[in-house]
C-alpha cells in the first residue's frame, strides 16, 4: 500500500476545512499578541480580505482614564465609610 503524501504547506498560509475552519499560523498569533481564550471579531472586505481583530475589553480601555479626578486618599476615605 502506498502512503498518500499531503501537499507541503507554505509558511504563513492556511487552508479552509470542509467545516469552514481555519488554523492560524502560530507566528501570526504571536506577532498579533493573540492567544487561547481571546475573542476575535471577523470582518469581511469586498476585496477578498478577511480581517481578524481582537475584541477590545472596554473596561481595560478606560481604566486609569480619570487619574487626578479626586484628591489623593479621597476614594480610600469613601471606602472606609462604606465599611462602618
Backbone as XML, in Angstrom:
<?xml version="1.0"?>
<chain id="A" units="angstrom">
  <residue number="1" name="UNK">
    <atom name="N" x="0.834" y="-1.177" z="0.000"/>
    <atom name="CA" x="0.000" y="0.000" z="0.000"/>
    <atom name="C" x="0.887" y="1.252" z="0.000"/>
  </residue>
  <residue number="2" name="UNK">
    <atom name="N" x="0.578" y="2.228" z="-0.832"/>
    <atom name="CA" x="1.360" y="3.457" z="-0.901"/>
    <atom name="C" x="0.787" y="4.492" z="0.052"/>
  </residue>
  <residue number="3" name="UNK">
    <atom name="N" x="1.698" y="5.191" z="0.689"/>
    <atom name="CA" x="1.302" y="6.267" z="1.597"/>
    <atom name="C" x="0.924" y="7.494" z="0.768"/>
  </residue>
  <residue number="4" name="UNK">
    <atom name="N" x="-0.197" y="8.102" z="1.109"/>
    <atom name="CA" x="-0.629" y="9.318" z="0.410"/>
    <atom name="C" x="0.058" y="10.503" z="1.077"/>
  </residue>
  <residue number="5" name="UNK">
    <atom name="N" x="0.829" y="11.231" z="0.302"/>
    <atom name="CA" x="1.537" y="12.388" z="0.846"/>
    <atom name="C" x="0.646" y="13.611" z="0.793"/>
  </residue>
  <residue number="6" name="UNK">
    <atom name="N" x="0.639" y="14.321" z="1.908"/>
    <atom name="CA" x="-0.094" y="15.580" z="1.970"/>
    <atom name="C" x="0.734" y="16.657" z="1.267"/>
  </residue>
  <residue number="7" name="UNK">
    <atom name="N" x="0.077" y="17.562" z="0.578"/>
    <atom name="CA" x="0.837" y="18.648" z="-0.039"/>
    <atom name="C" x="1.538" y="19.464" z="1.049"/>
  </residue>
  <residue number="8" name="UNK">
    <atom name="N" x="2.740" y="19.904" z="0.759"/>
    <atom name="CA" x="3.518" y="20.668" z="1.718"/>
    <atom name="C" x="2.896" y="22.056" z="1.892"/>
  </residue>
  <residue number="9" name="UNK">
    <atom name="N" x="2.739" y="22.460" z="3.141"/>
    <atom name="CA" x="2.168" y="23.778" z="3.442"/>
    <atom name="C" x="3.239" y="24.853" z="3.329"/>
  </residue>
  <residue number="10" name="UNK">
    <atom name="N" x="2.852" y="25.970" z="2.789"/>
    <atom name="CA" x="3.767" y="27.102" z="2.701"/>
    <atom name="C" x="3.649" y="27.930" z="3.972"/>
  </residue>
  <residue number="11" name="UNK">
    <atom name="N" x="4.775" y="28.399" z="4.473"/>
    <atom name="CA" x="4.795" y="29.184" z="5.703"/>
    <atom name="C" x="3.908" y="30.428" z="5.550"/>
  </residue>
  <residue number="12" name="UNK">
    <atom name="N" x="3.046" y="30.623" z="6.545"/>
    <atom name="CA" x="2.161" y="31.791" z="6.525"/>
    <atom name="C" x="0.851" y="31.551" z="5.801"/>
  </residue>
  <residue number="13" name="UNK">
    <atom name="N" x="0.643" y="30.364" z="5.253"/>
    <atom name="CA" x="-0.589" y="30.054" z="4.538"/>
    <atom name="C" x="-1.404" y="29.048" z="5.338"/>
  </residue>
  <residue number="14" name="UNK">
    <atom name="N" x="-2.688" y="29.029" z="5.106"/>
    <atom name="CA" x="-3.574" y="28.062" z="5.733"/>
    <atom name="C" x="-4.637" y="27.668" z="4.724"/>
  </residue>
  <residue number="15" name="UNK">
    <atom name="N" x="-5.460" y="26.708" z="5.079"/>
    <atom name="CA" x="-6.494" y="26.220" z="4.173"/>
    <atom name="C" x="-7.812" y="26.144" z="4.944"/>
  </residue>
  <residue number="16" name="UNK">
    <atom name="N" x="-8.914" y="26.379" z="4.274"/>
    <atom name="CA" x="-10.236" y="26.275" z="4.889"/>
    <atom name="C" x="-10.668" y="24.813" z="4.832"/>
  </residue>
  <residue number="17" name="UNK">
    <atom name="N" x="-11.081" y="24.278" z="5.984"/>
    <atom name="CA" x="-11.506" y="22.877" z="6.048"/>
    <atom name="C" x="-12.935" y="22.728" z="5.528"/>
  </residue>
  <residue number="18" name="UNK">
    <atom name="N" x="-13.388" y="21.487" z="5.433"/>
    <atom name="CA" x="-14.768" y="21.229" z="4.998"/>
    <atom name="C" x="-15.780" y="21.824" z="5.959"/>
  </residue>
  <residue number="19" name="UNK">
    <atom name="N" x="-15.367" y="22.021" z="7.201"/>
    <atom name="CA" x="-16.254" y="22.604" z="8.209"/>
    <atom name="C" x="-16.068" y="24.121" z="8.306"/>
  </residue>
  <residue number="20" name="UNK">
    <atom name="N" x="-15.412" y="24.694" z="7.306"/>
    <atom name="CA" x="-15.145" y="26.139" z="7.257"/>
    <atom name="C" x="-14.277" y="26.610" z="8.418"/>
  </residue>
  <residue number="21" name="UNK">
    <atom name="N" x="-13.375" y="25.762" z="8.884"/>
    <atom name="CA" x="-12.467" y="26.123" z="9.962"/>
    <atom name="C" x="-11.091" y="26.429" z="9.383"/>
  </residue>
  <residue number="22" name="UNK">
    <atom name="N" x="-10.386" y="27.311" z="10.067"/>
    <atom name="CA" x="-9.060" y="27.732" z="9.629"/>
    <atom name="C" x="-8.114" y="27.656" z="10.815"/>
  </residue>
  <residue number="23" name="UNK">
    <atom name="N" x="-6.910" y="27.161" z="10.586"/>
    <atom name="CA" x="-5.868" y="27.183" z="11.603"/>
    <atom name="C" x="-4.966" y="28.364" z="11.292"/>
  </residue>
  <residue number="24" name="UNK">
    <atom name="N" x="-4.772" y="29.214" z="12.280"/>
    <atom name="CA" x="-3.952" y="30.411" z="12.088"/>
    <atom name="C" x="-2.509" y="30.071" z="12.468"/>
  </residue>
  <residue number="25" name="UNK">
    <atom name="N" x="-1.554" y="30.379" z="11.606"/>
    <atom name="CA" x="-0.154" y="30.084" z="11.910"/>
    <atom name="C" x="0.292" y="30.713" z="13.233"/>
  </residue>
  <residue number="26" name="UNK">
    <atom name="N" x="1.032" y="29.956" z="14.027"/>
    <atom name="CA" x="1.448" y="30.396" z="15.356"/>
    <atom name="C" x="2.289" y="31.665" z="15.311"/>
  </residue>
  <residue number="27" name="UNK">
    <atom name="N" x="3.086" y="31.832" z="14.272"/>
    <atom name="CA" x="3.899" y="33.052" z="14.147"/>
    <atom name="C" x="3.003" y="34.289" z="14.067"/>
  </residue>
  <residue number="28" name="UNK">
    <atom name="N" x="1.917" y="34.184" z="13.295"/>
    <atom name="CA" x="0.995" y="35.312" z="13.154"/>
    <atom name="C" x="0.296" y="35.615" z="14.480"/>
  </residue>
  <residue number="29" name="UNK">
    <atom name="N" x="-0.079" y="34.560" z="15.210"/>
    <atom name="CA" x="-0.722" y="34.753" z="16.514"/>
    <atom name="C" x="0.223" y="35.449" z="17.485"/>
  </residue>
  <residue number="30" name="UNK">
    <atom name="N" x="1.478" y="35.009" z="17.486"/>
    <atom name="CA" x="2.459" y="35.590" z="18.407"/>
    <atom name="C" x="2.700" y="37.068" z="18.098"/>
  </residue>
  <residue number="31" name="UNK">
    <atom name="N" x="2.845" y="37.400" z="16.834"/>
    <atom name="CA" x="3.081" y="38.796" z="16.444"/>
    <atom name="C" x="1.892" y="39.668" z="16.820"/>
  </residue>
  <residue number="32" name="UNK">
    <atom name="N" x="0.676" y="39.141" z="16.663"/>
    <atom name="CA" x="-0.542" y="39.899" z="16.977"/>
    <atom name="C" x="-0.838" y="39.918" z="18.475"/>
  </residue>
  <residue number="33" name="UNK">
    <atom name="N" x="-0.140" y="39.083" z="19.242"/>
    <atom name="CA" x="-0.396" y="39.029" z="20.675"/>
    <atom name="C" x="-1.723" y="38.378" z="21.016"/>
  </residue>
  <residue number="34" name="UNK">
    <atom name="N" x="-2.146" y="37.435" z="20.182"/>
    <atom name="CA" x="-3.422" y="36.746" z="20.370"/>
    <atom name="C" x="-3.145" y="35.334" z="20.850"/>
  </residue>
  <residue number="35" name="UNK">
    <atom name="N" x="-3.994" y="34.848" z="21.763"/>
    <atom name="CA" x="-3.778" y="33.510" z="22.281"/>
    <atom name="C" x="-5.072" y="32.817" z="22.643"/>
  </residue>
  <residue number="36" name="UNK">
    <atom name="N" x="-4.962" y="31.615" z="23.195"/>
    <atom name="CA" x="-6.138" y="30.832" z="23.575"/>
    <atom name="C" x="-7.065" y="31.627" z="24.489"/>
  </residue>
  <residue number="37" name="UNK">
    <atom name="N" x="-8.344" y="31.567" z="24.192"/>
    <atom name="CA" x="-9.343" y="32.255" z="25.001"/>
    <atom name="C" x="-9.670" y="33.659" z="24.526"/>
  </residue>
  <residue number="38" name="UNK">
    <atom name="N" x="-8.826" y="34.240" z="23.670"/>
    <atom name="CA" x="-9.125" y="35.577" z="23.153"/>
    <atom name="C" x="-10.301" y="35.505" z="22.193"/>
  </residue>
  <residue number="39" name="UNK">
    <atom name="N" x="-11.112" y="36.549" z="22.184"/>
    <atom name="CA" x="-12.233" y="36.639" z="21.261"/>
    <atom name="C" x="-11.822" y="37.540" z="20.106"/>
  </residue>
  <residue number="40" name="UNK">
    <atom name="N" x="-12.077" y="37.073" z="18.892"/>
    <atom name="CA" x="-11.726" y="37.842" z="17.698"/>
    <atom name="C" x="-12.974" y="38.266" z="16.957"/>
  </residue>
  <residue number="41" name="UNK">
    <atom name="N" x="-12.955" y="39.485" z="16.437"/>
    <atom name="CA" x="-14.020" y="39.972" z="15.574"/>
    <atom name="C" x="-13.594" y="39.687" z="14.132"/>
  </residue>
  <residue number="42" name="UNK">
    <atom name="N" x="-14.514" y="39.207" z="13.322"/>
    <atom name="CA" x="-14.210" y="38.871" z="11.931"/>
    <atom name="C" x="-14.878" y="39.900" z="11.035"/>
  </residue>
  <residue number="43" name="UNK">
    <atom name="N" x="-14.094" y="40.486" z="10.134"/>
    <atom name="CA" x="-14.620" y="41.472" z="9.194"/>
    <atom name="C" x="-14.242" y="41.036" z="7.775"/>
  </residue>
  <residue number="44" name="UNK">
    <atom name="N" x="-15.248" y="40.891" z="6.919"/>
    <atom name="CA" x="-15.008" y="40.535" z="5.519"/>
    <atom name="C" x="-15.026" y="41.804" z="4.674"/>
  </residue>
  <residue number="45" name="UNK">
    <atom name="N" x="-14.040" y="41.928" z="3.814"/>
    <atom name="CA" x="-13.950" y="43.091" z="2.934"/>
    <atom name="C" x="-14.273" y="42.666" z="1.507"/>
  </residue>
  <residue number="46" name="UNK">
    <atom name="N" x="-14.777" y="43.590" z="0.735"/>
    <atom name="CA" x="-15.149" y="43.284" z="-0.648"/>
    <atom name="C" x="-13.944" y="42.962" z="-1.520"/>
  </residue>
  <residue number="47" name="UNK">
    <atom name="N" x="-12.746" y="43.224" z="-1.020"/>
    <atom name="CA" x="-11.510" y="42.953" z="-1.761"/>
    <atom name="C" x="-11.075" y="41.499" z="-1.619"/>
  </residue>
  <residue number="48" name="UNK">
    <atom name="N" x="-11.843" y="40.701" z="-0.867"/>
    <atom name="CA" x="-11.486" y="39.310" z="-0.651"/>
    <atom name="C" x="-10.680" y="39.104" z="0.622"/>
  </residue>
  <residue number="49" name="UNK">
    <atom name="N" x="-10.426" y="40.176" z="1.343"/>
    <atom name="CA" x="-9.682" y="40.069" z="2.590"/>
    <atom name="C" x="-10.626" y="39.727" z="3.742"/>
  </residue>
  <residue number="50" name="UNK">
    <atom name="N" x="-10.107" y="38.974" z="4.691"/>
    <atom name="CA" x="-10.803" y="38.712" z="5.939"/>
    <atom name="C" x="-9.891" y="39.208" z="7.043"/>
  </residue>
  <residue number="51" name="UNK">
    <atom name="N" x="-10.398" y="40.123" z="7.851"/>
    <atom name="CA" x="-9.605" y="40.730" z="8.908"/>
    <atom name="C" x="-10.081" y="40.190" z="10.248"/>
  </residue>
  <residue number="52" name="UNK">
    <atom name="N" x="-9.147" y="39.708" z="11.056"/>
    <atom name="CA" x="-9.440" y="39.266" z="12.416"/>
    <atom name="C" x="-8.894" y="40.326" z="13.358"/>
  </residue>
  <residue number="53" name="UNK">
    <atom name="N" x="-9.745" y="40.810" z="14.250"/>
    <atom name="CA" x="-9.334" y="41.844" z="15.186"/>
    <atom name="C" x="-9.700" y="41.399" z="16.601"/>
  </residue>
  <residue number="54" name="UNK">
    <atom name="N" x="-8.745" y="41.481" z="17.524"/>
    <atom name="CA" x="-9.001" y="41.098" z="18.917"/>
    <atom name="C" x="-10.092" y="42.005" z="19.481"/>
  </residue>
  <residue number="55" name="UNK">
    <atom name="N" x="-11.054" y="41.398" z="20.152"/>
    <atom name="CA" x="-12.115" y="42.169" z="20.786"/>
    <atom name="C" x="-11.492" y="42.957" z="21.932"/>
  </residue>
  <residue number="56" name="UNK">
    <atom name="N" x="-11.791" y="44.234" z="21.957"/>
    <atom name="CA" x="-11.228" y="45.093" z="22.988"/>
    <atom name="C" x="-12.118" y="45.062" z="24.222"/>
  </residue>
  <residue number="57" name="UNK">
    <atom name="N" x="-11.507" y="44.906" z="25.384"/>
    <atom name="CA" x="-12.245" y="44.931" z="26.643"/>
    <atom name="C" x="-12.467" y="46.393" z="27.027"/>
  </residue>
  <residue number="58" name="UNK">
    <atom name="N" x="-13.726" y="46.854" z="27.022"/>
    <atom name="CA" x="-13.978" y="48.273" z="27.300"/>
    <atom name="C" x="-13.500" y="48.697" z="28.695"/>
  </residue>
  <residue number="59" name="UNK">
    <atom name="N" x="-13.549" y="47.789" z="29.653"/>
    <atom name="CA" x="-13.092" y="48.128" z="30.994"/>
    <atom name="C" x="-11.596" y="48.430" z="30.983"/>
  </residue>
  <residue number="60" name="UNK">
    <atom name="N" x="-10.813" y="47.559" z="30.316"/>
    <atom name="CA" x="-9.375" y="47.798" z="30.246"/>
    <atom name="C" x="-9.049" y="49.077" z="29.480"/>
  </residue>
  <residue number="61" name="UNK">
    <atom name="N" x="-9.897" y="49.402" z="28.532"/>
    <atom name="CA" x="-9.652" y="50.592" z="27.721"/>
    <atom name="C" x="-9.719" y="51.872" z="28.550"/>
  </residue>
  <residue number="62" name="UNK">
    <atom name="N" x="-10.610" y="51.899" z="29.553"/>
    <atom name="CA" x="-10.826" y="53.130" z="30.302"/>
    <atom name="C" x="-10.232" y="53.138" z="31.704"/>
  </residue>
  <residue number="63" name="UNK">
    <atom name="N" x="-9.634" y="52.025" z="32.143"/>
    <atom name="CA" x="-9.010" y="52.017" z="33.463"/>
    <atom name="C" x="-7.910" y="53.076" z="33.501"/>
  </residue>
  <residue number="64" name="UNK">
    <atom name="N" x="-7.964" y="53.911" z="34.503"/>
    <atom name="CA" x="-6.958" y="54.954" z="34.661"/>
    <atom name="C" x="-7.235" y="56.215" z="33.868"/>
  </residue>
  <residue number="65" name="UNK">
    <atom name="N" x="-8.351" y="56.257" z="33.149"/>
    <atom name="CA" x="-8.638" y="57.426" z="32.319"/>
    <atom name="C" x="-8.930" y="58.670" z="33.156"/>
  </residue>
  <residue number="66" name="UNK">
    <atom name="N" x="-9.351" y="58.479" z="34.399"/>
    <atom name="CA" x="-9.730" y="59.617" z="35.229"/>
    <atom name="C" x="-8.741" y="59.857" z="36.369"/>
  </residue>
  <residue number="67" name="UNK">
    <atom name="N" x="-7.486" y="59.502" z="36.156"/>
    <atom name="CA" x="-6.461" y="59.785" z="37.163"/>
    <atom name="C" x="-6.445" y="61.279" z="37.443"/>
  </residue>
  <residue number="68" name="UNK">
    <atom name="N" x="-6.313" y="61.609" z="38.728"/>
    <atom name="CA" x="-6.245" y="63.017" z="39.105"/>
    <atom name="C" x="-7.600" y="63.663" z="39.299"/>
  </residue>
  <residue number="69" name="UNK">
    <atom name="N" x="-8.672" y="62.912" z="39.113"/>
    <atom name="CA" x="-10.014" y="63.468" z="39.267"/>
    <atom name="C" x="-10.321" y="63.772" z="40.731"/>
  </residue>
  <residue number="70" name="UNK">
    <atom name="N" x="-9.832" y="62.937" z="41.642"/>
    <atom name="CA" x="-10.055" y="63.120" z="43.078"/>
    <atom name="C" x="-8.714" y="63.371" z="43.756"/>
  </residue>
  <residue number="71" name="UNK">
    <atom name="N" x="-8.761" y="64.087" z="44.878"/>
    <atom name="CA" x="-7.520" y="64.331" z="45.632"/>
    <atom name="C" x="-7.001" y="62.997" z="46.178"/>
  </residue>
  <residue number="72" name="UNK">
    <atom name="N" x="-5.697" y="62.859" z="46.354"/>
    <atom name="CA" x="-5.129" y="61.610" z="46.870"/>
    <atom name="C" x="-5.764" y="61.219" z="48.215"/>
  </residue>
  <residue number="73" name="UNK">
    <atom name="N" x="-6.185" y="59.951" z="48.327"/>
    <atom name="CA" x="-6.765" y="59.442" z="49.566"/>
    <atom name="C" x="-8.271" y="59.581" z="49.675"/>
  </residue>
  <residue number="74" name="UNK">
    <atom name="N" x="-8.895" y="60.379" z="48.800"/>
    <atom name="CA" x="-10.342" y="60.622" z="48.885"/>
    <atom name="C" x="-11.146" y="59.334" z="48.707"/>
  </residue>
  <residue number="75" name="UNK">
    <atom name="N" x="-10.792" y="58.535" z="47.722"/>
    <atom name="CA" x="-11.539" y="57.290" z="47.485"/>
    <atom name="C" x="-11.344" y="56.301" z="48.629"/>
  </residue>
  <residue number="76" name="UNK">
    <atom name="N" x="-10.163" y="56.304" z="49.242"/>
    <atom name="CA" x="-9.939" y="55.444" z="50.411"/>
    <atom name="C" x="-10.842" y="55.872" z="51.560"/>
  </residue>
  <residue number="77" name="UNK">
    <atom name="N" x="-11.024" y="57.189" z="51.741"/>
    <atom name="CA" x="-11.923" y="57.692" z="52.776"/>
    <atom name="C" x="-13.354" y="57.217" z="52.524"/>
  </residue>
  <residue number="78" name="UNK">
    <atom name="N" x="-13.790" y="57.270" z="51.288"/>
    <atom name="CA" x="-15.146" y="56.804" z="50.947"/>
    <atom name="C" x="-15.298" y="55.323" z="51.237"/>
  </residue>
  <residue number="79" name="UNK">
    <atom name="N" x="-14.302" y="54.546" z="50.870"/>
    <atom name="CA" x="-14.367" y="53.092" z="51.125"/>
    <atom name="C" x="-14.424" y="52.795" z="52.623"/>
  </residue>
  <residue number="80" name="UNK">
    <atom name="N" x="-13.681" y="53.584" z="53.411"/>
    <atom name="CA" x="-13.710" y="53.395" z="54.864"/>
    <atom name="C" x="-15.110" y="53.671" z="55.403"/>
  </residue>
  <residue number="81" name="UNK">
    <atom name="N" x="-15.799" y="54.665" z="54.857"/>
    <atom name="CA" x="-17.173" y="54.975" z="55.273"/>
    <atom name="C" x="-18.112" y="53.805" z="54.990"/>
  </residue>
  <residue number="82" name="UNK">
    <atom name="N" x="-17.900" y="53.123" z="53.858"/>
    <atom name="CA" x="-18.779" y="52.002" z="53.482"/>
    <atom name="C" x="-18.635" y="50.843" z="54.454"/>
  </residue>
  <residue number="83" name="UNK">
    <atom name="N" x="-17.437" y="50.680" z="55.014"/>
    <atom name="CA" x="-17.175" y="49.539" z="55.885"/>
    <atom name="C" x="-17.668" y="49.772" z="57.315"/>
  </residue>
  <residue number="84" name="UNK">
    <atom name="N" x="-18.084" y="50.975" z="57.647"/>
    <atom name="CA" x="-18.573" y="51.256" z="59.006"/>
    <atom name="C" x="-19.965" y="50.777" z="59.198"/>
  </residue>
</chain>
